[in-house]
Amino acid sequence: MPGVADARGRYATPLDGFGRRSYIAGRLPNLPDLLSAWIVHPQALVPSTTMPSLGVSAAQARDMAAYLDSLQ
């Protein structure tokens, strides 16, 4: 499985309980469509973020967002 080209692995928070969180990256409401957009291109929503673009399709991002929401 290919990795994320821009990932450097220096900054991250655990994803445990992500579905219970109120905010994405401490700034954006944790809503499914917004989370999917964040996964596809986080810099478009928070230009100063250290999260890299993951290079995934919109459909893949929706699946990832659904999984993250399931982490209660």
TIPA-92688 format. One line per field, with one value per atom (N, C-alpha, C): z, y, x; residue in one letter. Coordinates in steps of 0.1 Angstrom, whole numbers. Atoms other than C-alpha are relative to their C-alpha. Layout:
BEGIN
zz	(Z; ...)
yy	(Y; ...)
xx	(X; ...)
r	(a; ...)
//
This chain:
BEGIN
zz	(0; 0; 0; 1; -10; 12; -11; 17; -5; 3; 18; -3; 4; -1; 9; -8; 21; 15; -14; 54; 6; -7; 78; 14; -12; 109; 13; -12; 134; 9; -8; 145; -3; 2; 151; 14; -12; 177; -2; 1; 185; -6; 6; 165; 9; -9; 194; 3; -3; 199; -9; 10; 168; -2; 2; 163; 11; -11; 197; 0; 0; 189; -7; 6; 182; -12; 11; 159; -7; 8; 132; 1; -1; 138; 10; -10; 167; -6; 7; 142; -7; 9; 120; 6; -6; 131; -6; 4; 129; -6; 8; 102; -12; 10; 76; -13; 12; 45; 2; -3; 61; 2; -3; 73; -13; 13; 38; -8; 6; 24; 6; -7; 50; -4; 3; 42; -14; 14; 4; -1; 2; 8; 13; -13; 44; -1; 1; 33; -6; 5; 15; 11; -11; 48; 11; -10; 72; -6; 7; 52; 8; -9; 82; 5; -6; 89; -4; 3; 90; -6; 6; 77; -15; 14; 42; -8; 9; 13; -1; 0; 13; -14; 14; -25; -2; 1; -21; -8; 7; -41; 9; -9; -28; 6; -5; -25; 12; -10; -5; 13; -11; 17; 8; -7; 25; 8; -8; 35; 12; -12; 57; 10; -10; 73; 7; -7; 80; 10; -10; 97; 12; -11; 117; 9; -8; 128; 9; -8; 140; 12; -11; 164; 12; -11; 195; 13)
yy	(-12; 0; 12; -12; 33; 10; -9; 59; 14; -14; 96; 8; -6; 114; 12; -12; 146; -3; 3; 128; -1; 0; 133; -6; 7; 117; 7; -7; 144; 6; -6; 158; -8; 7; 138; -2; 4; 131; -13; 13; 97; 2; -1; 90; -7; 6; 71; 10; -9; 85; 11; -11; 106; 4; -2; 102; 9; -8; 119; 15; -14; 150; 10; -11; 183; 7; -8; 197; -9; 6; 186; 10; -8; 199; 12; -11; 220; 12; -12; 244; -2; 2; 229; -9; 9; 213; -14; 13; 176; -6; 4; 170; -9; 10; 141; 7; -6; 163; 9; -9; 187; -9; 9; 158; -6; 5; 143; 10; -10; 176; 2; -2; 179; -11; 11; 144; 2; -2; 153; 11; -12; 187; 9; -7; 199; 15; -14; 231; 9; -9; 244; 5; -4; 245; 7; -6; 254; 1; -2; 268; -3; 1; 266; -15; 13; 229; -8; 8; 204; -13; 13; 176; 1; 1; 166; -4; 6; 160; -15; 14; 123; -6; 5; 119; -11; 10; 100; 7; -5; 103; 4; -4; 118; -12; 13; 83; -6; 6; 71; 9; -9; 102; -2; 3; 95; -13; 13; 59; 3; -3; 72; 8; -8; 98; -8; 9; 71; -8; 8; 50; 8; -9; 79; 3; -3; 87; -12; 12; 51; -2; 2; 55; 8; -6; 62; -3)
xx	(8; 0; 9; -8; 15; -3; 2; 21; -4; 4; 12; 13; -13; 40; 4; -4; 39; 0; 0; 36; 14; -13; 65; -2; 2; 49; 5; -5; 59; -11; 11; 25; -13; 13; -6; -6; 7; -32; -6; 7; -47; -14; 14; -79; -10; 10; -95; -11; 12; -130; -2; 1; -128; -15; 14; -166; -7; 5; -172; 5; -6; -151; -10; 9; -169; 7; -7; -142; 11; -11; -118; 12; -12; -83; -2; 3; -97; -7; 5; -113; -13; 12; -140; -10; 10; -173; 2; -2; -170; -13; 11; -196; 5; -5; -194; 5; -4; -192; 13; -12; -167; 12; -11; -146; 5; -4; -146; 9; -8; -134; 13; -12; -108; 10; -9; -94; 5; -5; -92; 10; -9; -76; 0; 1; -70; 4; -5; -51; -10; 11; -82; -8; 9; -100; 8; -9; -71; 14; -12; -42; 13; -11; -18; 2; -1; -24; 12; -12; 4; -5; 5; -19; 2; -2; -9; -13; 10; -33; 2; -2; -39; 0; 0; -43; -11; 11; -76; -12; 12; -108; -10; 11; -140; -7; 7; -155; 8; -8; -125; 0; 0; -126; -13; 13; -163; 1; -2; -154; 8; -9; -126; -7; 8; -149; -10; 9; -175; 7; -8; -148; 3; -4; -136; -12; 12; -171; -4; 3; -175; 8; -9; -147; -5; 6; -167; 8)
r	(m; m; m; p; p; p; g; g; g; v; v; v; a; a; a; d; d; d; a; a; a; r; r; r; g; g; g; r; r; r; y; y; y; a; a; a; t; t; t; p; p; p; l; l; l; d; d; d; g; g; g; f; f; f; g; g; g; r; r; r; r; r; r; s; s; s; y; y; y; i; i; i; a; a; a; g; g; g; r; r; r; l; l; l; p; p; p; n; n; n; l; l; l; p; p; p; d; d; d; l; l; l; l; l; l; s; s; s; a; a; a; w; w; w; i; i; i; v; v; v; h; h; h; p; p; p; q; q; q; a; a; a; l; l; l; v; v; v; p; p; p; s; s; s; t; t; t; t; t; t; m; m; m; p; p; p; s; s; s; l; l; l; g; g; g; v; v; v; s; s; s; a; a; a; a; a; a; q; q; q; a; a; a; r; r; r; d; d; d; m; m; m; a; a; a; a; a; a; y; y; y; l; l; l; d; d; d; s; s; s; l; l; l; q; q; q)
//
